[in-house]
Amino acid sequence: MSHDPKTASADIAADDTPAWWTGAVVYQIYPRSFQDSDGDGVGDLRGVLRRIDHLVELGVDVVWFSPIYRSPQDDNGYDISDYRDVDPLFGTLADLDEVIVALHERGIRVVMDLVVNHTSDEHPWFAESRSSRDSPRRDWYWWRPAREGMAAGAPGAEPTNWASAFSGPAWELDEATGEYYLHLFSRKQPDLNWENPDVRAAVYDMMRWWLDRGVDGFRMDVINLISKVVGADGSLADGVVVDGRFGDSRLQTVNGPRLHEFLQEMHREVFEGRREALLLVGETPGATVEDGRLFTDPSRRELDMVFTFEHVHIDHGPGGRFDLRPLDLRELKATMARWQHGLFDAGWNALYWENHDQPRSVSRFGDDSAYRRESATMLATVLHLHRGTPYVYQGEELGMTNAHLRELSDYRDIESLRFAAEARAHGRLTDEQLVEALGSGSRDNSRTPVQWDATASAGFTTGTPWIGVNPNHVTVNAEVERADPASVFHHYRRLIALRHDDPVVRLGDFALVAPDHPRVYAFTRSGEGPTLFVAGNFSGDPQNIEVDGVDPAYAELVIGNYDDRPPVASGVMTLRPWEAVVLRAAPHHP
Ligand code: TEU
């Protein structure tokens, strides 16, 4: 059985053709911030219908919707209370059907966010589970008594010392039944117990329901957390204490012992026989390249590709996302190259800089003021010329920047608000230090409304937006971008077209050039067509790089982000500030 990702979805590897998603580009819509149609200040599905032409002009092949299911919105929809209905905030199932049809008519596939590590605490399943210790659904979630010898509710009486990703303990005491339930995220996001076959069957049934409704795949939220390390007696172990009171739960919750068993069962129960047309991407925080091979080797019938986190944790200081440090480009290159090589012969990479959980890349890795256009287009060029499926997060194609929110009251994200509350409660940071920490690391940086034009709320809403609109929308917006042929938007459009047209971009081998260069990210792509040389200057100063793989005297400039070609002398190219180039070897001068 072929391991080659070109024949991914091994159960249909009849003619060795590349899986369709090896040449595709995915656009992520975070609906609440995309386009509002009814003036309530929150984006919705009918708003998406108004902006479909934007997606068509960009040339994307797939749209991934962050959750639009019924939800109390404690974690902006990643806390689902009804998997088979659309939250009225975003519209109705009929609106979603209309969006699916409209996108399909334009050749764009639709991927839904699948959040099944946990539900909302307002999901009927959890309401029944918490109703009594004898509930038939008690075992659908993780319930445990207080730590032995301690009274329920006493500090430290939680069943394990695990910390939630959103600060505080990962266990919440339910007074009515006197037991704790597990929540790796917010207390309103109780973890489902995947050890229970009834839970798995209910999830698979829901997934089939969505596929039958016409969706083309799933982005699987923290899918590598669904299998926990649990003793034969149901015991769960403490983690290594990392910050005084709480322990690191990763050894017990990340890539657990039955994870691949569950994913292969899901494949059999849900995807068998309709695999070819689907896109299955796993969000796998904490996964290594070796894990990535296990997830995405087509012969294992698990997932098509995964989002790694290694490259977006490089600039994390000891305080994590709220303690960002300058990027070490050499480490970034080494990490990305490790994933390129690691998944080359068995697996596939999802390529991203941004999403609804990450700050805006032009602010984080580029220069969002003097060289916004150059650095945004350089970042796009470097990412989109890698081997894998690129993901464009809404607004990234416009060069949208961090929100630069100045007051704590401007923030909405539960993770940021919980971090601020804990930091203040323990006197760890002053308000000024908090605004600084959130200003660079908060997820809200990428959740401000998409900037469509220079009008009051950037054309996003006629009402009061649920979160502030970035003041720079007067100059950074889709209208301005679309009108300027040299804009970030048109650069993305050209990159997406290049992936569609050039087999070397889609499937060529990857090889780093000058891996030790501290400011230039350069590599070649080679294979069934002329070799490409790609270089990006990650700095505001001119940088020299020795061209490799092509003869620069004859090579074609396929894409660049300056008006003309950079100078080359004796094979050495001088890249201008934040310059990116893609050179293609000439036919008779490889
Ligand atoms: O995120 C999971 C994840 O990787 C978390 O680390 C997340 O990035 C968060 O910032 C913690 O630092 C997924 C979703 O993308 C995220 O929006 C949800 O909040 C989370 O799962 C829970 O569903």
Residues whose N, C-alpha, C, O or C-beta is under 5 A from the ligand:
A	BS01	TEU	D75 Y78 A165 F185 D221 V222 P285 D357
